[in-house]
Amino acid sequence: MTKAEIVNEIAKNTGIDKATVLTTVEAFMDSVKDTLARNENVYLRGFGSFIVKKRAQKTARNISKHTTIIIPEHNIPAFKPAKTFVSQVK
């Protein structure tokens, strides 16, 4: 499902015009991205959590050049679904 399909579905179910729904969805996504960029988590009870995971430093190998490089520690965004979410999908 794409963002446009989500906007259409919400607009159809709520009766709100698509432009308003699109603005709201984009504002939500911007808010989640900004919060994660500040290394804070977003918790949506009954849906799941957008969390920041820390990846440890590791050594990687370039097989074709026979060299190794060190990949520094870094953060990545992740989503952890709520138990009710998981049980509904199963």
Helices and strands as residue ranges (DSSP letters): H 3-14, H 18-37, E 42-44, E 48-55, E 58-62, E 67-71, E 74-81, H 83-89
